[in-house]
Amino acid sequence: MYTHSKQIVTAGTPVDKAKKAIIMLHGRGASAASIISLKDHLALDGYAIFAPQATEYSWYPYSFMAPVSNNQPMLDSALQVIGELVADIKQQGIAQENIYILGFSQGACLTLEYATRNAGRYGGIIAFTGGLIGEKLVTENYQGNFNQTPVLQTTGDPDPHVPVSRVNESVAIIEGLNAQVTLRIFKGRQHTISGEELALANELLK
């Protein structure tokens, strides 16, 4: 089993000149470069952009609904990479309330899992088709106070990888930690990111 090394692709405004930063987490089989290409559709002027690259193009081997032990040690390693990256960005002078985290699919699951285990005030959290991770959700894992951080969660119904029931369950936990959640479920949408979802994300990013 592999773990992740810290390979970060950067784009956007240099971090020492940026007012805000965004961490972008790619999906299974994709790359840091592919998720960064979303910047052409997102309101990221003035943002420093950071995209970690997963080893073997996958953050963890099995479904996010598998028992957590099946996805170790990769899941903990992935969460550690994000934690170290958040710490690095703060050290470079951008406060956590100006840090945004965005992910698609496997990256969206990781976005929610990291943020909800480390609830605090962020700029915003954007999860395109994802939910909290585990066969059953262990609510004790999720602590802190989002202090009204805006959270966007979107998914298709039905989605081949992410059951709507898990998305709803995740929203309930995240709202319970004082986040301001916007949930949008798109009937019959493919496993992709639609223009409508990008428009919702841009409202949050602006």
N, C-alpha and C positions, 0 to 999 in steps of 0.2 A: 504494500500500500504506500502511496506517495503522500508527501505533504507539499505545501506551497512555499516557494521562495518569494521574496518581495521584488517582483518585477512590475514597475509602475510606468505606464505610458502617460505622458503629460501633453496638454494642449491648452489653447486659450491664452489668457493674460498671464504673464509671469507672476508667480505667487507673491513676490515682494511688491508688486504693483497692484495686485488684485484686492478688491474689497470683500469678495465672496469666493468660496471654493465649492466644487461639486465632485463627488466620488461617483463614478459610473461603473456598474458591475454587469459584466456580460453574462449571457446565458450559456447553457451546455453546448459544447461544440463550436462556440463562437470565440471571439478574441477581443482584447482590449481595443484594438484598432476599429473593430466593427461597431462596438458600442459608442466609441468616441465619434464615429461618423454621424451619429444622431445630432451632434452639435449644430449641423447645418439646418436643422429643423427646430431648434430650441433657442429660447431667449437667454443666451449665455454670454452676452457682451459684458466684459469686465470680470468674468469668472475665471479663476484658475481651475483647470480640468485635470482630474487624476483618474486613470483607469488601471486597476491592477489586472495582471494576466494570470489566469489559473494554469497550474501545471496540467499538461494533457488536455487543455481546453475545457476542463470540467471542475467545478468547485467541490463536488462530492459525487460518489459513483452511482448511488441509487436514487430512487424517487425521494422527494422531500417528505413524503408521507410514510417512508420506511422507518423502522425503529432507529433512533438516533445512533445507537451503537454500530449499526451496519454502515453508517456514513463516516465513522471515525477511522483514522485520526484526521481525515481531510476537512471535515466540517469545522472542528476546533481550530485547525491550521488556517482555514479561510477567515474565520472570525478574528483570529489573531492578526492576520495581514491587514484587515480593515481597521482594527484597533490601533495598530502601529501607525497606519497612514493618517488616521484622525489626529493622533498625538503629534505626528510630524507637521501636519498643517497648522495645528494650534501653535506649535513651537515657532513656526514661521510667521506668526502674528495675526492669524485669522481666527477669531473667536468661534466657539462651537455654534453659537446662534447664527453665524454666517456660513456654516457648512451644510451642504445639501447632500443627500445620498439618493441615487437613482439606480434602479436595476430592472432588467427584463427577465422573466421566467425564472430560471435557477438563480440568476442575479437578483431578481425581485424578492425571492424567498430569503436570500442571504441579507439583503437590505433590511427587510422587516425583522429578521432574527437578530441581527446586530443591534439595530436601533432600539428594539423593544427590550433586549437584555441590558441595554445601556441607556435607558430612557432619560432624556434631559431636553433642554431647549436646543433644537437644531433649526437651521433655516427652513428646511422642508424635507420630507421623505416622499419619494415617488416610486411606487411598486407597480410596474406594468405586468400584470398576470403573475401573482405570487401569493403565498401565505406563510404563516409561521411554520417552523420545521419540526417534524416528529410524527411518529405513529399516533401518539396522543400528546396533546399539548400539556406541558408541566408548568402550571401558572407560576410556581415559585421561581422559575427561571427569569421571569419578567418583572423588573423592579425599576423604581424611579418615578419621575414625573416629567412628562413631555412639555409641561407648561404651555399648552395650547399650540405646540408645533403643528403646522399644517401637514397632513398626510394625505396623499392621493393613492387610492388603490383601485385598479381596474382589472377586469377579466372578461373573458368570453363565456357564454353559457350555451351549450356545454363546452368546456375546454378539455382537450385530451390529457392534460398533465395536472391541472389544478382544479379540483372540485369546488364549486361555488360554496358548498357547505363549509369548507375550510377557510375560504376567504371571509365569510361572515363571522366565523369563530374568531379569526384573527382580528377583525375589526373590533369585535366586542372587547377583546383583551387590550387592544391599543387605546380604544376610547376610555377604558377603565383606568388607564395611566395618564388621562388628561390630555390626549391629543385631539386635534380638530380634524376628523377624518371625512374625506369626500370619497364615497364609493360609487363606482359606475360599472354596471354589468351590461355587456353588449350581447344581445341575443344572436347566436349563429356566427359570431365573429371568429375568424381563423386564429391560430396561435401566432399572433403578430402584434405589431403596434400600429394602431390606426391613426389617421389624421386627427380625429376627434380627441383621442387620448393625448396626442402631442399638444393640441390646443389647451386642454385642461392643465397639462404640465406647465405650459407657458404662463398661464394665469398665476400659478404658484411661484414660478421662478422670477416673475417680474416684481 
